[in-house]
Amino acid sequence: MNVLALRPRPDTGRPMPAVDGHIARVDVIEDMAAAEPHWRALEAGHTLSTPYQRYDFLNFWQRHVGAATGVTPFIVVGFNAAGSPLFLWPFGRRMLAGRRVVEFLGGKHANFNMGLWRRDVLAGIQADDLRAVLARLSGRADLLRLINQPLTWAGTTNPFALLPHQRSANYGFSGALIPDFDALLRAHTNSATRKKMRKKERALASYGTVSFTQPRDTADIRRLLDVFFKQKSARMRMLGVSDAFAPPSVRRFIEAAATERVAGGEPLIEIYALSLGDIVVAIYGGIVGGGRFSAKFK
């Protein structure tokens, strides 16, 4: 789902009204560290959000990619009368063709974009509430470009779906994970597909020992990422398209997210490798959080 707003209504300069009886104040925070306490408070509560909007993930992105490409934080936070955060929109702002454009942080490296919403206020959010908050941004932005949003997440409608929107060009697919992999495979493939997969596995095994691993050691993760970047670069050259992982800033971001321990004690990105003997055949990376594994790159 994509939401675009050209030239929001003028900001009157008056204090933000209590939009729906719950939202008493809305702030725009232009520093990641200053927004962190509110972000962490929402993450620790019963909140609707995706793993791609975790503070640590977007902080890594902003530090290594956003700042290098002219993006500055533009974090919109709504509070109740007691000063507790009700929602947080992880936006960034950049100049594009002489216009101030506000978008979700994460760029091409966030497959899904969404705000963080306290679940107990979702039922009371109306389209007029969102318009009232967006109107407060008009003095600081010329264009709101809020793309690649899911219509629903974890069985709940994305509040931005209340605004006029259009379908995204790309679809996202999801499914329930279960401990029994064979049962999971049978549930999502037919017998012909499974037969082809077994045939490919036997063909690969005829060349040597096939192994599937998840590295835990930082040095092993960096070694596999180096292989991935080289394989991806070669693949993109063969296809004649640009490599989104080519900039050094992007590589530093991916490495940080895959190696540095964050609040939960584990890296944000998990790396998996398929090897034939000592040769790495394929690498898969995904971001984890909220009981989900979201595919990120391969």
C-alpha positions as CSV (number, residue, x, y, z in Angstrom):
1,M,0.0,0.0,0.0
2,N,1.3,3.5,-0.9
3,V,0.1,6.7,0.6
4,L,1.1,10.0,-1.0
5,A,0.2,13.5,0.2
6,L,1.2,16.5,-1.8
7,R,1.5,19.9,0.0
8,P,-0.3,19.1,3.3
9,R,-2.7,21.7,4.7
10,P,-1.0,24.8,6.1
11,D,0.1,24.6,9.7
12,T,-1.8,27.3,11.6
13,G,0.8,27.3,14.4
14,R,-1.9,26.6,17.0
15,P,-1.3,23.8,19.6
16,M,-2.1,20.3,18.4
17,P,-5.7,19.5,19.5
18,A,-6.6,16.4,21.5
19,V,-7.4,14.5,18.3
20,D,-9.6,11.6,19.5
21,G,-9.6,12.1,23.3
22,H,-6.4,10.1,23.6
23,I,-3.8,12.0,21.6
24,A,-2.9,15.1,23.6
25,R,0.4,16.1,21.9
26,V,2.4,15.3,18.8
27,D,6.1,15.9,18.5
28,V,8.5,15.7,15.6
29,I,11.9,14.5,16.8
30,E,14.9,15.0,14.5
31,D,17.4,12.9,16.5
32,M,17.5,9.1,16.8
33,A,18.9,9.1,20.4
34,A,16.2,11.6,21.5
35,A,13.4,9.4,20.1
36,E,14.9,6.2,21.5
37,P,13.2,6.3,25.0
38,H,9.7,6.6,23.4
39,W,10.6,4.0,20.8
40,R,11.8,1.5,23.4
41,A,8.7,2.1,25.5
42,L,6.4,1.2,22.6
43,E,8.6,-1.9,21.7
44,A,8.3,-3.1,25.2
45,G,4.5,-2.8,25.3
46,H,1.6,-4.4,23.4
47,T,2.4,-2.7,20.1
48,L,1.5,-3.3,16.4
49,S,4.8,-3.0,14.4
50,T,7.0,-4.9,12.0
51,P,10.6,-6.1,12.7
52,Y,11.8,-3.6,10.1
53,Q,10.8,-0.7,12.3
54,R,12.7,-1.8,15.4
55,Y,14.8,1.0,16.8
56,D,18.1,-0.9,16.5
57,F,17.5,-1.9,12.9
58,L,16.7,1.7,11.8
59,N,19.4,3.2,14.0
60,F,21.9,1.0,12.2
61,W,20.4,2.0,8.8
62,Q,20.4,5.8,9.6
63,R,24.0,5.7,11.0
64,H,25.5,3.9,8.0
65,V,23.1,4.6,5.1
66,G,20.6,7.4,5.8
67,A,23.1,10.0,7.0
68,A,25.4,9.2,4.0
69,T,22.5,9.8,1.6
70,G,21.2,13.0,3.0
71,V,18.4,11.6,5.2
72,T,17.8,13.2,8.6
73,P,15.4,11.7,11.2
74,F,11.9,13.0,11.2
75,I,10.3,10.9,13.9
76,V,6.6,11.7,14.6
77,V,5.4,10.7,18.1
78,G,1.9,11.0,19.6
79,F,1.5,11.2,23.3
80,N,-1.5,11.0,25.7
81,A,-2.1,13.5,28.5
82,A,0.2,11.6,30.8
83,G,3.1,11.9,28.4
84,S,3.1,8.2,27.4
85,P,3.8,7.5,23.7
86,L,0.7,6.1,21.8
87,F,2.3,5.8,18.3
88,L,5.6,6.5,16.6
89,W,6.1,7.0,12.9
90,P,9.7,6.3,12.0
91,F,10.1,8.9,9.2
92,G,13.1,10.5,7.6
93,R,13.4,13.7,5.5
94,R,15.6,14.4,2.5
95,M,15.7,16.9,-0.4
96,L,14.6,15.6,-3.7
97,A,14.3,17.9,-6.8
98,G,14.3,20.9,-4.5
99,R,11.4,19.5,-2.3
100,R,11.5,18.3,1.3
101,V,10.3,14.7,1.1
102,V,9.3,12.7,4.1
103,E,9.5,8.9,3.9
104,F,9.9,5.9,6.1
105,L,13.4,5.3,7.3
106,G,15.1,2.2,5.9
107,G,14.8,2.9,2.2
108,K,15.2,-0.2,0.0
109,H,16.3,-2.2,3.0
110,A,13.0,-2.3,4.7
111,N,10.7,-4.7,2.9
112,F,7.7,-3.5,4.9
113,N,7.0,0.0,6.3
114,M,4.7,0.8,9.1
115,G,4.4,2.9,12.2
116,L,4.5,1.6,15.8
117,W,1.0,1.7,17.3
118,R,-0.1,0.9,20.8
119,R,-2.8,-1.7,20.3
120,D,-5.2,-0.3,22.9
121,V,-5.6,3.0,20.9
122,L,-6.0,1.4,17.5
123,A,-9.7,1.1,17.6
124,G,-10.1,4.8,18.3
125,I,-8.0,6.0,15.4
126,Q,-10.0,7.6,12.6
127,A,-8.9,9.0,9.2
128,D,-9.5,12.6,10.5
129,D,-7.1,11.9,13.4
130,L,-4.4,11.0,10.9
131,R,-5.1,14.0,8.7
132,A,-4.9,16.3,11.7
133,V,-1.5,14.9,12.6
134,L,-0.2,15.1,9.0
135,A,-1.4,18.7,8.8
136,R,1.1,19.6,11.5
137,L,3.9,18.5,9.2
138,S,3.0,20.8,6.4
139,G,5.5,23.6,7.5
140,R,8.3,21.1,7.5
141,A,7.6,18.9,4.4
142,D,6.4,19.3,0.8
143,L,5.7,15.7,0.1
144,L,4.8,12.7,2.2
145,R,5.8,9.5,0.4
146,L,4.7,6.5,2.5
147,I,5.2,3.5,0.3
148,N,5.5,-0.3,0.7
149,Q,3.1,-0.6,3.7
150,P,1.1,-3.7,4.5
151,L,-2.6,-3.3,4.5
152,T,-2.7,-5.6,7.6
153,W,-0.1,-6.9,10.0
154,A,-0.5,-9.7,12.6
155,G,-4.3,-9.8,11.8
156,T,-4.7,-6.1,12.4
157,T,-5.5,-3.4,9.8
158,N,-2.7,-0.8,9.3
159,P,-4.2,2.6,10.4
160,F,-2.8,4.3,7.4
161,A,-5.2,2.2,5.3
162,L,-7.8,4.6,6.4
163,L,-6.3,7.3,4.1
164,P,-6.6,7.3,0.3
165,H,-4.0,4.8,-1.0
166,Q,-3.1,2.6,-3.9
167,R,-1.8,-0.9,-4.1
168,S,1.9,-1.4,-4.1
169,A,3.5,-2.8,-7.2
170,N,5.1,-5.6,-5.2
171,Y,3.2,-8.1,-2.9
172,G,4.4,-9.5,0.4
173,F,3.5,-13.0,1.3
174,S,3.4,-14.6,4.8
175,G,2.5,-17.9,6.4
176,A,2.6,-19.6,9.8
177,L,5.8,-21.3,10.8
178,I,5.5,-24.7,12.6
179,P,8.3,-26.8,14.2
180,D,7.8,-29.8,11.8
181,F,9.6,-28.7,8.6
182,D,8.3,-31.6,6.5
183,A,4.7,-30.7,7.4
184,L,5.4,-27.1,6.6
185,L,6.9,-28.0,3.2
186,R,3.9,-30.3,2.4
187,A,1.5,-27.5,3.4
188,H,3.0,-25.0,0.9
189,T,4.2,-27.2,-2.0
190,N,2.6,-29.9,-4.2
191,S,4.1,-33.3,-4.8
192,A,5.6,-32.3,-8.2
193,T,7.5,-29.4,-6.6
194,R,8.8,-31.6,-3.8
195,K,9.9,-34.1,-6.3
196,K,11.9,-31.5,-8.2
197,M,13.5,-30.3,-5.0
198,R,14.6,-33.8,-4.0
199,K,16.1,-34.3,-7.5
200,K,18.0,-31.0,-7.2
201,E,19.3,-32.1,-3.8
202,R,20.5,-35.4,-5.1
203,A,22.2,-33.7,-8.0
204,L,24.0,-31.3,-5.8
205,A,25.0,-34.1,-3.4
206,S,26.6,-36.0,-6.2
207,Y,29.4,-33.3,-6.3
208,G,30.2,-33.5,-2.6
209,T,28.9,-33.0,1.0
210,V,25.9,-30.7,1.2
211,S,25.6,-28.7,4.5
212,F,23.2,-26.1,5.8
213,T,24.5,-23.9,8.6
214,Q,23.7,-20.8,10.7
215,P,27.0,-19.2,11.7
216,R,27.1,-17.7,15.2
217,D,30.7,-16.5,15.3
218,T,31.3,-12.9,14.2
219,A,34.2,-13.9,12.0
220,D,32.2,-16.6,10.2
221,I,29.3,-14.2,9.7
222,R,31.6,-11.6,8.1
223,R,33.2,-14.2,5.9
224,L,29.8,-15.3,4.6
225,L,28.7,-11.8,4.1
226,D,31.8,-11.1,2.0
227,V,30.9,-14.1,-0.1
228,F,27.3,-12.9,-0.4
229,F,28.4,-9.4,-1.6
230,K,30.7,-10.9,-4.2
231,Q,28.0,-13.3,-5.5
232,K,25.4,-10.6,-5.5
233,S,27.6,-8.2,-7.4
234,A,28.4,-10.9,-10.1
235,R,24.7,-11.7,-10.4
236,M,23.6,-8.1,-10.8
237,R,26.3,-7.5,-13.5
238,M,25.1,-10.6,-15.4
239,L,21.5,-9.3,-15.3
240,G,22.7,-5.7,-16.2
241,V,21.0,-4.1,-13.2
242,S,22.4,-2.0,-10.4
243,D,23.5,-3.7,-7.2
244,A,21.7,-2.2,-4.1
245,F,24.4,-3.8,-1.9
246,A,27.4,-2.2,-3.7
247,P,27.8,1.0,-1.6
248,P,30.2,0.6,1.3
249,S,27.7,2.3,3.6
250,V,25.1,-0.4,2.8
251,R,27.6,-3.2,3.5
252,R,28.5,-1.6,6.8
253,F,24.9,-1.5,7.7
254,I,24.2,-5.1,6.8
255,E,27.4,-6.2,8.7
256,A,26.4,-4.2,11.8
257,A,22.8,-5.6,11.8
258,A,24.2,-9.2,11.4
259,T,27.0,-9.1,13.9
260,E,26.3,-6.5,16.7
261,R,24.2,-7.7,19.7
262,V,21.3,-5.5,20.4
263,A,18.7,-5.2,23.2
264,G,17.6,-8.8,22.9
265,G,21.1,-10.2,23.1
266,E,21.2,-11.4,19.5
267,P,21.9,-9.7,16.1
268,L,18.9,-8.4,14.1
269,I,19.8,-10.3,10.9
270,E,20.2,-14.0,10.9
271,I,22.5,-15.5,8.2
272,Y,22.1,-19.0,6.8
273,A,24.4,-20.7,4.3
274,L,24.1,-23.7,1.9
275,S,27.6,-25.2,1.2
276,L,29.0,-27.9,-1.1
277,G,32.1,-29.0,0.7
278,D,34.1,-25.8,1.3
279,I,32.2,-23.9,-1.4
280,V,29.3,-21.6,-0.3
281,V,26.6,-22.1,-2.9
282,A,23.9,-19.8,-1.4
283,I,23.3,-17.4,1.4
284,Y,20.0,-16.3,3.0
285,G,19.5,-13.5,5.4
286,G,16.4,-12.5,7.4
287,I,15.4,-10.1,10.1
288,V,13.9,-11.5,13.3
289,G,11.5,-10.0,15.8
290,G,8.1,-10.3,17.3
291,G,8.1,-14.1,16.8
292,R,8.6,-13.6,13.1
293,F,11.3,-14.3,10.5
294,S,11.1,-11.9,7.5
295,A,13.2,-12.8,4.5
296,K,15.6,-9.9,3.6
297,F,18.1,-11.0,1.0
298,K,19.5,-14.1,-0.8
